[in-house]
């Protein structure tokens, strides 16, 4: 077996396999800033399978996201209708939110992909793979230069976790209302109902 196979097996149960190292990492990471650039990926096997290469132009960011319910902004004033809830129900995962926040911090880069690294009772940590679109070595590389024409992959749900959140990993029967998007399927249904002529 190659080294990546052993790394992958370790990360199937990281708390049990990493033991004391897992606890030390969490203690250190809690004191770090929310978004921090790192030199090497924590999970080399996962990073390489998602497109990471150890060459100039690739940036790795570890992003911390607070777990818990999402809330709307506080009311500035005026009436508070009975059905206007403070809780905001998002069709997004923590991982997609982490990608968006990392992209906000590095707007000159584009999000390639991301993967999970750790969690505790309050936070989740993800490592985001970013690519500098203006770097000469990225532009010259035919395997990755397709990303130079992309814009806002994380915000538009075009990353792997974004497509999973949108339900695009399912095809065929049972997934009729997911393509091209949930909103488009809703509009298509609304337009059909409008065209029905009563007898």
DRENPA-3360 file (N, C-alpha, C; in nm, 2 decimals, always signed):
BEGIN
1 = XXXXXXXX = +0.08/-0.12/+0.00/+0.00/+0.00/+0.00/+0.09/+0.12/+0.00 ~ +0.04/+0.23/-0.07/+0.11/+0.36/-0.07/+0.09/+0.43/+0.06 ~ +0.16/+0.54/+0.07/+0.15/+0.62/+0.19/+0.01/+0.69/+0.20 ~ -0.05/+0.72/+0.09/-0.18/+0.79/+0.10/-0.29/+0.70/+0.15 ~ -0.27/+0.57/+0.13/-0.37/+0.47/+0.18/-0.36/+0.47/+0.33 ~ -0.24/+0.47/+0.39/-0.23/+0.47/+0.54/-0.28/+0.60/+0.60 ~ -0.26/+0.72/+0.53/-0.31/+0.84/+0.58/-0.47/+0.84/+0.57 ~ -0.52/+0.78/+0.47/-0.67/+0.78/+0.45/-0.73/+0.69/+0.56;
9 = XXXXXXXX = -0.66/+0.58/+0.60/-0.71/+0.49/+0.70/-0.71/+0.56/+0.84 ~ -0.60/+0.64/+0.86/-0.59/+0.71/+0.99/-0.71/+0.81/+1.01 ~ -0.75/+0.88/+0.89/-0.85/+0.98/+0.90/-0.99/+0.93/+0.90 ~ -1.01/+0.80/+0.90/-1.14/+0.74/+0.91/-1.19/+0.75/+1.05 ~ -1.10/+0.74/+1.15/-1.14/+0.77/+1.29/-1.03/+0.85/+1.35 ~ -1.03/+0.98/+1.33/-0.91/+1.06/+1.37/-0.89/+1.08/+1.52 ~ -1.01/+1.09/+1.59/-0.99/+1.10/+1.74/-0.93/+0.99/+1.80 ~ -0.96/+0.86/+1.76/-0.91/+0.74/+1.82/-0.76/+0.72/+1.77;
17 = XXXXXXXX = -0.74/+0.74/+1.64/-0.61/+0.71/+1.58/-0.50/+0.82/+1.62 ~ -0.54/+0.95/+1.61/-0.44/+1.05/+1.64/-0.42/+1.08/+1.79 ~ -0.52/+1.04/+1.87/-0.51/+1.05/+2.02/-0.47/+1.19/+2.07 ~ -0.36/+1.19/+2.14/-0.32/+1.32/+2.21/-0.29/+1.43/+2.11 ~ -0.24/+1.39/+1.99/-0.22/+1.49/+1.89/-0.34/+1.57/+1.85 ~ -0.46/+1.50/+1.84/-0.59/+1.56/+1.81/-0.62/+1.67/+1.91 ~ -0.60/+1.64/+2.04/-0.63/+1.73/+2.15/-0.54/+1.85/+2.14 ~ -0.41/+1.83/+2.12/-0.32/+1.94/+2.11/-0.35/+2.03/+2.00;
25 = XXXXXXXX = -0.39/+1.97/+1.88/-0.42/+2.06/+1.77/-0.54/+2.15/+1.80 ~ -0.64/+2.09/+1.86/-0.76/+2.17/+1.89/-0.73/+2.29/+1.99 ~ -0.65/+2.26/+2.09/-0.61/+2.36/+2.18/-0.53/+2.48/+2.11 ~ -0.45/+2.44/+2.02/-0.37/+2.54/+1.94/-0.46/+2.61/+1.84 ~ -0.54/+2.54/+1.77/-0.63/+2.60/+1.67/-0.73/+2.70/+1.73 ~ -0.78/+2.67/+1.85/-0.88/+2.76/+1.91/-0.82/+2.90/+1.94 ~ -0.69/+2.91/+1.96/-0.62/+3.04/+1.98/-0.59/+3.11/+1.86 ~ -0.59/+3.05/+1.74/-0.55/+3.11/+1.62/-0.67/+3.19/+1.56;
33 = XXXXXXXX = -0.63/+3.28/+1.46/-0.74/+3.36/+1.40/-0.84/+3.27/+1.33 ~ -0.96/+3.32/+1.30/-1.06/+3.25/+1.23/-1.01/+3.20/+1.09 ~ -0.95/+3.28/+1.02/-0.89/+3.24/+0.89/-0.74/+3.25/+0.89 ~ -0.67/+3.15/+0.87/-0.53/+3.15/+0.87/-0.47/+3.07/+0.76 ~ -0.37/+3.13/+0.69/-0.30/+3.06/+0.58/-0.19/+2.97/+0.64 ~ -0.19/+2.85/+0.58/-0.09/+2.75/+0.63/-0.01/+2.71/+0.51 ~ +0.11/+2.65/+0.54/+0.21/+2.61/+0.44/+0.18/+2.48/+0.37 ~ +0.14/+2.38/+0.46/+0.12/+2.25/+0.41/-0.02/+2.20/+0.45;
41 = XXXXXXXX = -0.08/+2.11/+0.37/-0.21/+2.06/+0.40/-0.20/+1.96/+0.52 ~ -0.30/+1.96/+0.61/-0.30/+1.86/+0.72/-0.33/+1.72/+0.67 ~ -0.42/+1.71/+0.57/-0.46/+1.58/+0.51/-0.41/+1.58/+0.37 ~ -0.29/+1.53/+0.35/-0.22/+1.54/+0.22/-0.30/+1.45/+0.12 ~ -0.35/+1.34/+0.16/-0.42/+1.25/+0.06/-0.55/+1.32/+0.01 ~ -0.62/+1.38/+0.10/-0.75/+1.44/+0.06/-0.72/+1.57/-0.02 ~ -0.62/+1.64/+0.01/-0.59/+1.76/-0.07/-0.55/+1.73/-0.21 ~ -0.47/+1.62/-0.23/-0.42/+1.59/-0.36/-0.54/+1.53/-0.44;
49 = XXXXXXXX = -0.62/+1.45/-0.38/-0.74/+1.40/-0.45/-0.83/+1.51/-0.50 ~ -0.83/+1.62/-0.43/-0.92/+1.73/-0.47/-0.85/+1.83/-0.56 ~ -0.73/+1.80/-0.60/-0.67/+1.89/-0.70/-0.55/+1.97/-0.66 ~ -0.51/+1.95/-0.53/-0.39/+2.03/-0.48/-0.26/+1.98/-0.54 ~ -0.17/+2.07/-0.58/-0.04/+2.04/-0.62/+0.06/+2.13/-0.55 ~ +0.18/+2.08/-0.51/+0.27/+2.16/-0.44/+0.35/+2.24/-0.53 ~ +0.29/+2.35/-0.58/+0.36/+2.44/-0.68/+0.31/+2.58/-0.65 ~ +0.38/+2.68/-0.69/+0.34/+2.82/-0.67/+0.21/+2.85/-0.73;
57 = XXXXXXXX = +0.12/+2.93/-0.66/-0.01/+2.96/-0.71/-0.12/+2.89/-0.63 ~ -0.09/+2.78/-0.56/-0.18/+2.71/-0.47/-0.17/+2.77/-0.33 ~ -0.28/+2.80/-0.27/-0.29/+2.86/-0.14/-0.38/+2.77/-0.05 ~ -0.33/+2.74/+0.07/-0.41/+2.66/+0.16/-0.45/+2.75/+0.28 ~ -0.58/+2.75/+0.31/-0.63/+2.83/+0.42/-0.71/+2.74/+0.52 ~ -0.69/+2.75/+0.65/-0.77/+2.68/+0.75/-0.87/+2.78/+0.80 ~ -1.00/+2.74/+0.78/-1.11/+2.83/+0.82/-1.19/+2.77/+0.93 ~ -1.22/+2.85/+1.03/-1.30/+2.81/+1.15/-1.44/+2.86/+1.13;
65 = XXXXXXXX = -1.54/+2.77/+1.16/-1.68/+2.81/+1.15/-1.75/+2.77/+1.28 ~ -1.82/+2.86/+1.34/-1.89/+2.84/+1.46/-2.02/+2.75/+1.43 ~ -2.04/+2.65/+1.51/-2.16/+2.56/+1.49/-2.28/+2.62/+1.56 ~ -2.39/+2.58/+1.52/-2.52/+2.63/+1.59/-2.61/+2.69/+1.48 ~ -2.73/+2.73/+1.53/-2.83/+2.78/+1.44/-2.79/+2.92/+1.39 ~ -2.83/+2.95/+1.26/-2.80/+3.08/+1.20/-2.92/+3.17/+1.24 ~ -2.88/+3.30/+1.26/-2.98/+3.40/+1.29/-2.99/+3.51/+1.19 ~ -3.11/+3.57/+1.18/-3.12/+3.69/+1.10/-3.06/+3.81/+1.17;
73 = XXXXXXXX = -3.05/+3.92/+1.10/-3.00/+4.04/+1.17/-3.11/+4.09/+1.27 ~ -3.06/+4.16/+1.37/-3.16/+4.21/+1.47/-3.25/+4.32/+1.42 ~ -3.37/+4.32/+1.46/-3.47/+4.42/+1.41/-3.42/+4.56/+1.45 ~ -3.42/+4.65/+1.35/-3.38/+4.79/+1.38/-3.50/+4.86/+1.45 ~ -3.62/+4.82/+1.42/-3.73/+4.89/+1.48/-3.86/+4.85/+1.41 ~ -3.97/+4.91/+1.45/-4.10/+4.88/+1.38/-4.16/+4.76/+1.43 ~ -4.27/+4.71/+1.35/-4.35/+4.60/+1.39/-4.26/+4.47/+1.38 ~ -4.30/+4.37/+1.46/-4.24/+4.24/+1.46/-4.36/+4.14/+1.43;
81 = XXXXXXXX = -4.38/+4.11/+1.31/-4.49/+4.02/+1.28/-4.47/+3.88/+1.35 ~ -4.58/+3.82/+1.37/-4.58/+3.69/+1.45/-4.50/+3.58/+1.39 ~ -4.50/+3.58/+1.25/-4.43/+3.47/+1.18/-4.29/+3.51/+1.13 ~ -4.24/+3.62/+1.17/-4.11/+3.66/+1.13/-4.01/+3.61/+1.23 ~ -3.95/+3.50/+1.20/-3.86/+3.43/+1.30/-3.72/+3.49/+1.30 ~ -3.65/+3.48/+1.41/-3.51/+3.52/+1.42/-3.42/+3.41/+1.36 ~ -3.47/+3.29/+1.36/-3.38/+3.18/+1.30/-3.38/+3.19/+1.15 ~ -3.27/+3.18/+1.09/-3.25/+3.18/+0.95/-3.22/+3.04/+0.90;
89 = XXXXXXXX = -3.30/+2.98/+0.82/-3.28/+2.85/+0.77/-3.21/+2.86/+0.64 ~ -3.08/+2.82/+0.64/-3.00/+2.82/+0.52/-2.99/+2.69/+0.45 ~ -2.99/+2.69/+0.32/-2.97/+2.56/+0.25/-2.82/+2.55/+0.22 ~ -2.74/+2.57/+0.32/-2.59/+2.56/+0.31/-2.53/+2.48/+0.42 ~ -2.43/+2.41/+0.39/-2.35/+2.34/+0.49/-2.25/+2.43/+0.55 ~ -2.19/+2.39/+0.67/-2.08/+2.47/+0.73/-1.96/+2.47/+0.64 ~ -1.94/+2.37/+0.56/-1.83/+2.37/+0.47/-1.84/+2.47/+0.36 ~ -1.96/+2.49/+0.30/-1.98/+2.59/+0.20/-1.97/+2.73/+0.26;
97 = XXXXXXXX = -2.01/+2.75/+0.38/-2.00/+2.88/+0.45/-1.85/+2.91/+0.47 ~ -1.77/+2.81/+0.51/-1.63/+2.82/+0.53/-1.56/+2.86/+0.40 ~ -1.60/+2.80/+0.28/-1.54/+2.83/+0.15/-1.57/+2.98/+0.12 ~ -1.69/+3.03/+0.14/-1.73/+3.16/+0.11/-1.65/+3.26/+0.19 ~ -1.63/+3.23/+0.32/-1.55/+3.32/+0.41/-1.41/+3.33/+0.37 ~ -1.35/+3.21/+0.33/-1.21/+3.21/+0.29/-1.19/+3.29/+0.16 ~ -1.29/+3.28/+0.07/-1.28/+3.36/-0.06/-1.30/+3.51/-0.03 ~ -1.38/+3.55/+0.07/-1.39/+3.69/+0.11/-1.25/+3.74/+0.16;
105 = XXXXXXXX = -1.18/+3.66/+0.22/-1.05/+3.70/+0.28/-0.94/+3.71/+0.17 ~ -0.95/+3.62/+0.07/-0.86/+3.62/-0.04/-0.93/+3.64/-0.17 ~ -0.98/+3.76/-0.20/-1.06/+3.78/-0.32/-0.99/+3.76/-0.46 ~ -0.85/+3.77/-0.46/-0.78/+3.75/-0.58/-0.76/+3.60/-0.62 ~ -0.80/+3.51/-0.53/-0.79/+3.37/-0.55/-0.93/+3.31/-0.58 ~ -0.93/+3.19/-0.63/-1.06/+3.12/-0.66/-1.06/+2.99/-0.58 ~ -1.17/+2.95/-0.52/-1.18/+2.83/-0.44/-1.18/+2.71/-0.54 ~ -1.09/+2.62/-0.51/-1.09/+2.49/-0.59/-1.17/+2.39/-0.52;
113 = XXXXXXXX = -1.15/+2.36/-0.39/-1.22/+2.27/-0.32/-1.19/+2.28/-0.17 ~ -1.25/+2.20/-0.08/-1.22/+2.20/+0.06/-1.24/+2.07/+0.12 ~ -1.20/+2.05/+0.24/-1.22/+1.92/+0.31/-1.21/+1.95/+0.46 ~ -1.28/+1.86/+0.54/-1.29/+1.86/+0.68/-1.16/+1.83/+0.75 ~ -1.12/+1.90/+0.86/-1.00/+1.86/+0.94/-1.03/+1.83/+1.09 ~ -1.12/+1.91/+1.15/-1.14/+1.89/+1.29/-1.27/+1.95/+1.34 ~ -1.32/+1.92/+1.46/-1.43/+1.98/+1.52/-1.43/+1.96/+1.67 ~ -1.49/+2.05/+1.74/-1.51/+2.03/+1.89/-1.66/+2.07/+1.92;
121 = XXXXXXXX = -1.69/+2.10/+2.04/-1.83/+2.13/+2.07/-1.87/+2.27/+2.02 ~ -1.78/+2.36/+1.98/-1.82/+2.49/+1.94/-1.79/+2.52/+1.79 ~ -1.68/+2.46/+1.74/-1.64/+2.50/+1.61/-1.61/+2.38/+1.52 ~ -1.61/+2.41/+1.39/-1.56/+2.31/+1.29/-1.45/+2.38/+1.21 ~ -1.35/+2.30/+1.17/-1.24/+2.35/+1.09/-1.23/+2.28/+0.96 ~ -1.22/+2.36/+0.85/-1.20/+2.31/+0.72/-1.08/+2.37/+0.66 ~ -1.01/+2.30/+0.57/-0.90/+2.36/+0.49/-0.95/+2.38/+0.35 ~ -0.93/+2.50/+0.30/-0.98/+2.55/+0.17/-0.86/+2.55/+0.08;
129 = XXXXXXXX = -0.88/+2.49/-0.04/-0.78/+2.50/-0.14/-0.81/+2.61/-0.24 ~ -0.72/+2.71/-0.24/-0.74/+2.83/-0.32/-0.64/+2.83/-0.43 ~ -0.67/+2.89/-0.55/-0.58/+2.90/-0.66/-0.57/+3.05/-0.70 ~ -0.45/+3.10/-0.71/-0.42/+3.24/-0.76/-0.44/+3.24/-0.91 ~ -0.54/+3.30/-0.96/-0.57/+3.30/-1.10/-0.47/+3.38/-1.19 ~ -0.40/+3.47/-1.13/-0.31/+3.56/-1.20/-0.17/+3.51/-1.20 ~ -0.14/+3.40/-1.13/+0.00/+3.35/-1.12/+0.04/+3.29/-1.25 ~ +0.16/+3.32/-1.30/+0.21/+3.27/-1.43/+0.21/+3.12/-1.44;
137 = XXXXXXXX = +0.25/+3.05/-1.33/+0.26/+2.91/-1.34/+0.12/+2.84/-1.35 ~ +0.02/+2.91/-1.29/-0.11/+2.86/-1.30/-0.17/+2.88/-1.44 ~ -0.14/+2.99/-1.50/-0.19/+3.02/-1.64/-0.12/+2.93/-1.74 ~ +0.01/+2.89/-1.71/+0.08/+2.81/-1.81/+0.05/+2.66/-1.79 ~ -0.02/+2.62/-1.68/-0.05/+2.48/-1.66/-0.18/+2.44/-1.72 ~ -0.18/+2.35/-1.82/-0.31/+2.31/-1.89/-0.40/+2.23/-1.80 ~ -0.35/+2.17/-1.69/-0.44/+2.09/-1.60/-0.52/+2.18/-1.51 ~ -0.48/+2.30/-1.48/-0.55/+2.39/-1.38/-0.59/+2.52/-1.44;
145 = XXXXXXXX = -0.54/+2.56/-1.56/-0.57/+2.70/-1.60/-0.71/+2.72/-1.64 ~ -0.80/+2.62/-1.64/-0.94/+2.64/-1.66/-1.00/+2.73/-1.55 ~ -0.94/+2.73/-1.43/-0.99/+2.80/-1.32/-0.97/+2.95/-1.34 ~ -0.88/+2.99/-1.43/-0.86/+3.13/-1.45/-0.98/+3.21/-1.51 ~ -1.07/+3.14/-1.58/-1.19/+3.20/-1.63/-1.31/+3.19/-1.54 ~ -1.29/+3.12/-1.42/-1.40/+3.10/-1.33/-1.41/+3.23/-1.24 ~ -1.53/+3.25/-1.19/-1.55/+3.36/-1.10/-1.66/+3.33/-1.00 ~ -1.63/+3.34/-0.87/-1.73/+3.31/-0.76/-1.78/+3.17/-0.75;
153 = XXXXXXXX = -1.68/+3.07/-0.76/-1.72/+2.93/-0.75/-1.79/+2.90/-0.62 ~ -1.74/+2.95/-0.51/-1.79/+2.91/-0.38/-1.93/+2.97/-0.36 ~ -1.95/+3.10/-0.40/-2.08/+3.17/-0.38/-2.18/+3.11/-0.48 ~ -2.15/+3.06/-0.59/-2.24/+3.01/-0.69/-2.27/+2.86/-0.67 ~ -2.20/+2.80/-0.57/-2.23/+2.65/-0.54/-2.17/+2.56/-0.65 ~ -2.05/+2.60/-0.70/-1.99/+2.51/-0.81/-1.88/+2.42/-0.75 ~ -1.85/+2.43/-0.62/-1.75/+2.34/-0.57/-1.82/+2.21/-0.53 ~ -1.74/+2.11/-0.49/-1.80/+1.98/-0.46/-1.90/+1.99/-0.35;
161 = XXXXXXXX = -1.87/+2.06/-0.24/-1.97/+2.07/-0.13/-2.09/+2.15/-0.17 ~ -2.07/+2.25/-0.26/-2.18/+2.33/-0.31/-2.28/+2.25/-0.39 ~ -2.23/+2.16/-0.48/-2.31/+2.07/-0.56/-2.38/+1.97/-0.47 ~ -2.32/+1.93/-0.37/-2.38/+1.83/-0.28/-2.50/+1.90/-0.20 ~ -2.48/+2.02/-0.16/-2.58/+2.10/-0.09/-2.70/+2.12/-0.18 ~ -2.68/+2.14/-0.31/-2.78/+2.17/-0.40/-2.85/+2.04/-0.45 ~ -2.80/+1.93/-0.41/-2.86/+1.80/-0.44/-2.82/+1.75/-0.58 ~ -2.71/+1.80/-0.64/-2.68/+1.76/-0.77/-2.60/+1.63/-0.78;
169 = XXXXXXXX = -2.58/+1.56/-0.67/-2.52/+1.43/-0.68/-2.62/+1.32/-0.71 ~ -2.75/+1.36/-0.72/-2.85/+1.26/-0.75/-2.90/+1.29/-0.89 ~ -2.93/+1.18/-0.96/-2.98/+1.19/-1.10/-3.10/+1.10/-1.12 ~ -3.18/+1.14/-1.22/-3.29/+1.05/-1.26/-3.41/+1.06/-1.17 ~ -3.48/+0.95/-1.14/-3.61/+0.95/-1.07/-3.59/+1.00/-0.93 ~ -3.67/+1.09/-0.89/-3.66/+1.15/-0.75/-3.58/+1.28/-0.75 ~ -3.51/+1.31/-0.86/-3.43/+1.44/-0.86/-3.48/+1.53/-0.97 ~ -3.61/+1.52/-1.00/-3.66/+1.60/-1.11/-3.67/+1.75/-1.08;
177 = XXXXXXXX = -3.68/+1.79/-0.95/-3.69/+1.93/-0.91/-3.56/+1.99/-0.86 ~ -3.45/+1.93/-0.90/-3.32/+1.98/-0.85/-3.24/+2.04/-0.97 ~ -3.28/+2.01/-1.09/-3.20/+2.06/-1.21/-3.29/+2.15/-1.29 ~ -3.24/+2.26/-1.35/-3.10/+2.31/-1.33/-3.07/+2.37/-1.19 ~ -3.18/+2.40/-1.12/-3.17/+2.44/-0.98/-3.31/+2.43/-0.92 ~ -3.31/+2.44/-0.78/-3.44/+2.43/-0.71/-3.53/+2.55/-0.75 ~ -3.47/+2.67/-0.76/-3.54/+2.79/-0.79/-3.60/+2.78/-0.94 ~ -3.52/+2.73/-1.03/-3.56/+2.72/-1.17/-3.68/+2.62/-1.18;
185 = XXXXXXXX = -3.67/+2.51/-1.10/-3.78/+2.41/-1.10/-3.91/+2.47/-1.04 ~ -3.89/+2.55/-0.94/-4.01/+2.62/-0.88/-4.07/+2.71/-0.98 ~ -3.99/+2.79/-1.06/-4.05/+2.88/-1.16/-4.11/+2.81/-1.27 ~ -4.06/+2.70/-1.31/-4.11/+2.61/-1.42/-4.25/+2.56/-1.38 ~ -4.26/+2.52/-1.25/-4.39/+2.47/-1.20/-4.49/+2.58/-1.19 ~ -4.45/+2.70/-1.15/-4.54/+2.82/-1.14/-4.59/+2.86/-1.28 ~ -4.50/+2.86/-1.38/-4.54/+2.90/-1.51/-4.64/+2.80/-1.57 ~ -4.62/+2.67/-1.54/-4.72/+2.57/-1.59/-4.86/+2.59/-1.53;
193 = XXXXXXX = -4.86/+2.63/-1.41/-4.99/+2.65/-1.34/-5.06/+2.77/-1.40 ~ -4.98/+2.87/-1.44/-5.04/+2.99/-1.49/-5.10/+2.97/-1.63 ~ -5.04/+2.87/-1.71/-5.09/+2.85/-1.84/-5.21/+2.76/-1.85 ~ -5.25/+2.70/-1.73/-5.37/+2.61/-1.73/-5.49/+2.69/-1.75 ~ -5.57/+2.66/-1.85/-5.69/+2.73/-1.89/-5.81/+2.66/-1.83 ~ -5.89/+2.72/-1.73/-6.00/+2.64/-1.68/-6.12/+2.63/-1.78 ~ -6.19/+2.52/-1.78/-6.30/+2.50/-1.87/-6.43/+2.55/-1.81;
% end
